[in-house]
Amino acid sequence: MKDVDLTYHWRTPETVAERLAEAGLRVTARVLREPFGGEKRPRAFLLAEKPVGLTPR
């Protein structure tokens, strides 16, 4: 089992999509929503898939 860094950082959806692509994953869907309640920043949810035959890094 690998160590997991659970430090929370704000990232833009574009940055996260770039990092996923660098890892060999493809973003298949993204949902953006405006801030709600006391939130100050918009939120994004990305769905990524591993292409068939990709070996993990």
BAGU-851027 format. One record per residue (C-alpha): residue number from 1; residue in one letter; x, y, z. Coordinates in nm, 4 decimals, always signed. Example, Ala and Ser with C-alpha at 12.3 -4.5 7.8 and 13.67 -1.06 7.14 Angstrom:
<tivo><seq>1</seq><type>A</type><X>+1.2300</X><Y>-0.4500</Y><Z>+0.7800</Z></tivo>
<tivo><seq>2</seq><type>S</type><X>+1.3670</X><Y>-0.1060</Y><Z>+0.7140</Z></tivo>
***
This chain:
<tivo><seq>1</seq><type>M</type><X>+0.0000</X><Y>+0.0000</Y><Z>+0.0000</Z></tivo>
<tivo><seq>2</seq><type>K</type><X>+0.1286</X><Y>+0.3451</Y><Z>-0.0897</Z></tivo>
<tivo><seq>3</seq><type>D</type><X>+0.1284</X><Y>+0.6425</Y><Z>+0.1447</Z></tivo>
<tivo><seq>4</seq><type>V</type><X>-0.1566</X><Y>+0.8781</Y><Z>+0.0666</Z></tivo>
<tivo><seq>5</seq><type>D</type><X>-0.1287</X><Y>+1.2545</Y><Z>+0.1104</Z></tivo>
<tivo><seq>6</seq><type>L</type><X>-0.4655</X><Y>+1.3705</Y><Z>+0.2452</Z></tivo>
<tivo><seq>7</seq><type>T</type><X>-0.3674</X><Y>+1.7387</Y><Z>+0.2510</Z></tivo>
<tivo><seq>8</seq><type>Y</type><X>-0.6518</X><Y>+1.9443</Y><Z>+0.1081</Z></tivo>
<tivo><seq>9</seq><type>H</type><X>-0.5655</X><Y>+2.1935</Y><Z>-0.1669</Z></tivo>
<tivo><seq>10</seq><type>W</type><X>-0.7830</X><Y>+2.4012</Y><Z>-0.3970</Z></tivo>
<tivo><seq>11</seq><type>R</type><X>-0.7191</X><Y>+2.3216</Y><Z>-0.7630</Z></tivo>
<tivo><seq>12</seq><type>T</type><X>-0.8890</X><Y>+2.4536</Y><Z>-1.0736</Z></tivo>
<tivo><seq>13</seq><type>P</type><X>-1.0766</X><Y>+2.1962</Y><Z>-1.2844</Z></tivo>
<tivo><seq>14</seq><type>E</type><X>-0.8288</X><Y>+2.2602</Y><Z>-1.5655</Z></tivo>
<tivo><seq>15</seq><type>T</type><X>-0.5321</X><Y>+2.1801</Y><Z>-1.3399</Z></tivo>
<tivo><seq>16</seq><type>V</type><X>-0.6954</X><Y>+1.8609</Y><Z>-1.2167</Z></tivo>
<tivo><seq>17</seq><type>A</type><X>-0.7795</X><Y>+1.7557</Y><Z>-1.5746</Z></tivo>
<tivo><seq>18</seq><type>E</type><X>-0.4157</X><Y>+1.8164</Y><Z>-1.6745</Z></tivo>
<tivo><seq>19</seq><type>R</type><X>-0.2884</X><Y>+1.6069</Y><Z>-1.3828</Z></tivo>
<tivo><seq>20</seq><type>L</type><X>-0.5296</X><Y>+1.3264</Y><Z>-1.4682</Z></tivo>
<tivo><seq>21</seq><type>A</type><X>-0.4086</X><Y>+1.3349</Y><Z>-1.8302</Z></tivo>
<tivo><seq>22</seq><type>E</type><X>-0.0460</X><Y>+1.3205</Y><Z>-1.7113</Z></tivo>
<tivo><seq>23</seq><type>A</type><X>-0.1403</X><Y>+1.0051</Y><Z>-1.5186</Z></tivo>
<tivo><seq>24</seq><type>G</type><X>-0.2841</X><Y>+0.8545</Y><Z>-1.8366</Z></tivo>
<tivo><seq>25</seq><type>L</type><X>-0.6495</X><Y>+0.9058</Y><Z>-1.7472</Z></tivo>
<tivo><seq>26</seq><type>R</type><X>-0.9114</X><Y>+1.0654</Y><Z>-1.9685</Z></tivo>
<tivo><seq>27</seq><type>V</type><X>-1.1761</X><Y>+1.3059</Y><Z>-1.8332</Z></tivo>
<tivo><seq>28</seq><type>T</type><X>-1.5128</X><Y>+1.1854</Y><Z>-1.9586</Z></tivo>
<tivo><seq>29</seq><type>A</type><X>-1.7428</X><Y>+1.4253</Y><Z>-1.7725</Z></tivo>
<tivo><seq>30</seq><type>R</type><X>-1.7252</X><Y>+1.7387</Y><Z>-1.5646</Z></tivo>
<tivo><seq>31</seq><type>V</type><X>-1.9854</X><Y>+1.9256</Y><Z>-1.3633</Z></tivo>
<tivo><seq>32</seq><type>L</type><X>-1.9264</X><Y>+2.2842</Y><Z>-1.2567</Z></tivo>
<tivo><seq>33</seq><type>R</type><X>-2.1423</X><Y>+2.4569</Y><Z>-0.9982</Z></tivo>
<tivo><seq>34</seq><type>E</type><X>-2.1484</X><Y>+2.8034</Y><Z>-0.8547</Z></tivo>
<tivo><seq>35</seq><type>P</type><X>-2.0683</X><Y>+2.8682</Y><Z>-0.4876</Z></tivo>
<tivo><seq>36</seq><type>F</type><X>-2.3510</X><Y>+2.7791</Y><Z>-0.2504</Z></tivo>
<tivo><seq>37</seq><type>G</type><X>-2.4218</X><Y>+2.9105</Y><Z>+0.0987</Z></tivo>
<tivo><seq>38</seq><type>G</type><X>-2.0992</X><Y>+3.0280</Y><Z>+0.2616</Z></tivo>
<tivo><seq>39</seq><type>E</type><X>-1.8710</X><Y>+2.8870</Y><Z>-0.0081</Z></tivo>
<tivo><seq>40</seq><type>K</type><X>-1.6445</X><Y>+3.1381</Y><Z>-0.1776</Z></tivo>
<tivo><seq>41</seq><type>R</type><X>-1.5320</X><Y>+2.9383</Y><Z>-0.4796</Z></tivo>
<tivo><seq>42</seq><type>P</type><X>-1.7077</X><Y>+2.7382</Y><Z>-0.7473</Z></tivo>
<tivo><seq>43</seq><type>R</type><X>-1.6873</X><Y>+2.3596</Y><Z>-0.7236</Z></tivo>
<tivo><seq>44</seq><type>A</type><X>-1.6167</X><Y>+2.1056</Y><Z>-0.9933</Z></tivo>
<tivo><seq>45</seq><type>F</type><X>-1.6574</X><Y>+1.7311</Y><Z>-1.0119</Z></tivo>
<tivo><seq>46</seq><type>L</type><X>-1.4581</X><Y>+1.5385</Y><Z>-1.2722</Z></tivo>
<tivo><seq>47</seq><type>L</type><X>-1.5112</X><Y>+1.1818</Y><Z>-1.3873</Z></tivo>
<tivo><seq>48</seq><type>A</type><X>-1.2105</X><Y>+1.0127</Y><Z>-1.5443</Z></tivo>
<tivo><seq>49</seq><type>E</type><X>-1.1512</X><Y>+0.6715</Y><Z>-1.6923</Z></tivo>
<tivo><seq>50</seq><type>K</type><X>-0.8484</X><Y>+0.4566</Y><Z>-1.7487</Z></tivo>
<tivo><seq>51</seq><type>P</type><X>-0.8115</X><Y>+0.3658</Y><Z>-2.1173</Z></tivo>
<tivo><seq>52</seq><type>V</type><X>-0.8199</X><Y>-0.0079</Y><Z>-2.1865</Z></tivo>
<tivo><seq>53</seq><type>G</type><X>-0.4752</X><Y>-0.1615</Y><Z>-2.1633</Z></tivo>
<tivo><seq>54</seq><type>L</type><X>-0.3208</X><Y>+0.1187</Y><Z>-1.9565</Z></tivo>
<tivo><seq>55</seq><type>T</type><X>-0.0830</X><Y>-0.0027</Y><Z>-1.6898</Z></tivo>
<tivo><seq>56</seq><type>P</type><X>-0.0709</X><Y>+0.1990</Y><Z>-1.3643</Z></tivo>
<tivo><seq>57</seq><type>R</type><X>+0.2296</X><Y>+0.4214</Y><Z>-1.2980</Z></tivo>
***
